[in-house]
Amino acid sequence: MKPIKNDGGPAFPSKMLVNRFATEETAQKLIGADGMTLRDWFAGMALMGFSTQPDNCSTPCDNIAGWSYQQADAMLATRELKEEA
């Protein structure tokens, strides 16, 4: 499997402080909690939309995950075009 050029970065990036029992040296450091990528989020949304259509339920679903990621890649490509404009 070849590496993906653009995964959209983290879908829900956040920073959180380390817990109060940390050493003095690390007590004020922020830890990144990136979670899933935006590409994963878009693929999940495409999959949810696909599964809400009654006609799709009778379709053989050999590669629905692959289709979902193709939709996500299209969304990311469109997003890049809008950012460049």
C-alpha positions as CSV (number, residue, x, y, z in Angstrom):
1,M,0.0,0.0,0.0
2,K,1.5,3.3,-1.0
3,P,1.6,6.2,1.4
4,I,-1.1,8.8,1.2
5,K,0.1,12.3,0.3
6,N,-2.7,14.2,2.0
7,D,-4.6,12.8,4.9
8,G,-6.1,16.2,5.9
9,G,-4.3,16.2,9.2
10,P,-6.0,15.6,12.5
11,A,-9.8,15.7,12.4
12,F,-10.2,16.9,16.0
13,P,-6.9,18.2,17.2
14,S,-6.7,19.2,20.8
15,K,-4.1,19.9,23.5
16,M,-4.4,18.8,27.0
17,L,-2.3,19.4,30.1
18,V,-0.6,16.4,31.7
19,N,-2.3,15.3,34.9
20,R,-1.7,17.0,38.3
21,F,0.5,14.2,39.5
22,A,3.2,14.9,36.9
23,T,6.6,16.1,37.9
24,E,7.2,19.8,38.2
25,E,9.2,19.7,35.0
26,T,6.4,18.2,32.9
27,A,3.4,19.8,34.7
28,Q,3.0,22.6,32.3
29,K,3.6,20.8,29.1
30,L,0.9,20.3,26.6
31,I,0.3,16.9,25.0
32,G,-1.2,16.6,21.6
33,A,-4.2,14.4,21.2
34,D,-4.7,14.3,17.4
35,G,-7.1,11.3,17.1
36,M,-8.2,10.2,13.6
37,T,-7.3,12.0,10.4
38,L,-9.7,14.2,8.5
39,R,-9.4,11.6,5.7
40,D,-10.7,8.9,8.1
41,W,-13.5,11.2,9.2
42,F,-14.6,11.9,5.7
43,A,-14.5,8.2,4.8
44,G,-16.7,7.4,7.8
45,M,-19.2,10.1,6.8
46,A,-19.3,8.7,3.2
47,L,-19.9,5.2,4.6
48,M,-22.7,6.4,6.8
49,G,-24.3,8.2,3.9
50,F,-24.0,5.1,1.7
51,S,-25.5,2.8,4.4
52,T,-28.6,5.1,4.8
53,Q,-29.8,4.3,1.2
54,P,-32.1,1.2,1.2
55,D,-31.0,0.3,-2.4
56,N,-27.4,0.1,-1.3
57,C,-28.2,-2.6,1.3
58,S,-28.9,-5.2,-1.4
59,T,-25.7,-4.3,-3.4
60,P,-22.7,-6.6,-2.9
61,C,-20.4,-4.6,-0.6
62,D,-17.0,-6.1,-1.6
63,N,-15.1,-2.8,-1.4
64,I,-17.4,-0.3,0.3
65,A,-14.5,0.8,2.6
66,G,-12.3,1.4,-0.5
67,W,-15.2,3.4,-2.1
68,S,-15.5,5.4,1.1
69,Y,-11.8,6.4,1.1
70,Q,-12.1,7.3,-2.6
71,Q,-14.9,9.7,-1.6
72,A,-12.7,11.1,1.2
73,D,-9.8,11.6,-1.2
74,A,-12.1,13.5,-3.5
75,M,-13.3,15.7,-0.7
76,L,-9.7,16.5,0.4
77,A,-8.7,17.3,-3.2
78,T,-11.7,19.7,-3.5
79,R,-10.7,21.3,-0.2
80,E,-7.2,21.9,-1.5
81,L,-8.5,23.6,-4.6
82,K,-10.7,25.9,-2.5
83,E,-7.7,26.8,-0.3
84,E,-5.6,27.6,-3.4
85,A,-8.2,30.0,-4.9
